């Protein structure tokens, strides 16, 4: 199952980006005048919505993938165990080297 802390980290990053975009829009607005400021703020809001949509889609994809993997493990427990065992041997060989 997907780790909930990954989603929280992602949301924190999005919030940080949102604040940075708003700050940049404010600076640009001060430099260019009120009309440009409104356009910049509107663009910042649109970018934030697009980013939030992309994050939401990514979270949904990860959750669906995790559920599919869990279902496959339930349907084929022996094959899953053998695959995990083989992967463990392979990773062990990679980290410990061929001589051990």
Helices and strands as residue ranges (DSSP letters): H 4-32, H 34-75, H 77-96
